[in-house]
């Protein structure tokens, strides 16, 4: 499946901003099943300096600064890419989850240590133990790891309500767990915390989800969405992605941007401004099939 993705973020300020510094995770990753043919970044006003680098997790990160007064900022990324079907996953043929956890813990190779780093608490998952009992309802003794992860995915989808009003940027995972409601970022953090609580390695994935209009309705430009899900290390089965918001294994409708320990590692846009008064932000995402 080929896509053209346009992600536009607009900031308006009630007072002039003399200086801003920004960091972006908007470039799609190249993977075995995903190929980015073109990526461009449009910035208004034009930055005084701009640079890019690959971060610790292998994500492309853009940086820019503006050093003149401005009362608005527009950041638009345009990507052309292709997503191919991933390798088929046989849930019942995957290794037992305890075996994967044990091998992940004991490995000392560079590749193994790269997996191990996703076993620990992080900024948005400061505690793991509170989620262990919930996780173990799916990860029962000897159960194949992919089968258990699919069950956990289904339970989160069933037990938690998608509600953008239920959480905000400062909501904690404990509040999400208690309130049983949130958005895709919350559910991805919850699933990763559950998996890490029993010794498994789970990373947070940031990306896009193509949405389809209701039957008979036109496709609305800009109505697609930024999205988040989880990738679990499954031993001989490799990394396998799970989307608890939609109760599915991500496929052709999911586009991967970046991954890290949690949202703080892969926030699409973050930065610092001087002044500006009241700030307003609007975001549109358009995932167009080519």
RANORLIN-V523367 format. One record per pair of residues at least 6 apart in sequence whose C-alpha atoms are under 6 Angstrom apart, sorted by sequence separation. I is the first residue (numbers start at 1). J is the second residue. If there is no record, write none. Layout:
# RANORLIN-V523367
[[I	J] [I	J]]
This chain:
# RANORLIN-V523367
[[30	36] [54	60] [213	219] [233	239] [243	249] [53	60] [54	61] [232	239] [242	249] [53	61] [232	240] [241	249] [52	61] [139	148] [231	240] [52	62] [138	148] [192	202] [231	241] [51	62] [230	241] [51	63] [230	242] [50	63] [138	151] [211	224] [50	64] [138	152] [210	224] [229	243] [49	64] [166	181] [167	182] [49	65] [166	182] [209	225] [48	65] [208	225] [47	65] [48	66] [163	181] [208	226] [209	227] [47	66] [162	181] [163	182] [164	183] [207	226] [208	227] [160	180] [161	181] [162	182] [207	227] [160	181] [162	183] [207	228] [206	228] [205	228] [205	229] [205	230] [204	230] [203	230] [203	231] [44	73] [202	231] [44	74] [202	232] [43	74] [43	75] [201	233] [42	76] [41	76] [25	61] [41	77] [24	61] [40	77] [24	62] [40	78] [23	62] [39	78] [23	63] [39	79] [22	63] [38	79] [188	229] [22	64] [38	80] [188	230] [37	80] [185	228] [210	253] [21	65] [37	81] [184	228] [209	253] [20	65] [36	81] [209	254] [20	66] [35	81] [96	142] [208	254] [19	66] [35	82] [96	143] [97	144] [208	255] [19	67] [34	82] [96	144] [97	145] [207	255] [34	83] [95	144] [96	145] [207	256] [18	68] [33	83] [94	144] [207	257] [18	69] [33	84] [206	257] [17	69] [92	144] [206	258] [16	69] [17	70] [33	86] [205	258] [206	259] [16	70] [205	259] [16	71] [91	146] [92	147] [204	259] [91	147] [204	260] [203	260] [204	261] [13	71] [203	261] [204	262] [12	71] [13	72] [135	194] [12	72] [225	285] [11	72] [184	245] [224	285] [11	73] [132	194] [222	284] [224	286] [10	73] [131	194] [222	285] [10	74] [222	286] [9	74] [128	193] [132	197] [221	286] [9	75] [8	75] [8	76] [129	197] [7	76] [128	197] [7	77] [6	77] [6	78] [5	78] [5	79] [4	79] [4	80] [3	80] [119	196] [210	287] [3	81] [2	81] [2	82] [1	82] [119	200] [1	83] [119	201] [118	201] [118	202] [118	203] [157	244] [157	245] [157	247] [153	244] [154	247] [153	247] [101	199] [101	200] [100	235] [83	252] [59	258] [28	256] [29	257] [28	257] [27	257] [25	266] [26	268] [25	268] [24	268] [24	269] [23	269] [23	270] [22	270] [23	271] [22	271] [21	271] [21	272] [20	272] [20	273] [19	273] [19	274] [17	274] [17	275] [17	276] [16	276] [15	276] [15	277] [13	276] [14	277] [14	278] [13	278] [13	279] [12	279] [12	280] [11	280] [11	281] [10	281] [10	282] [9	282] [9	283] [8	283] [8	284] [7	284] [7	285] [6	285] [6	286] [5	286] [5	287] [4	288] [3	288] [3	289] [2	289] [3	290] [2	290]]
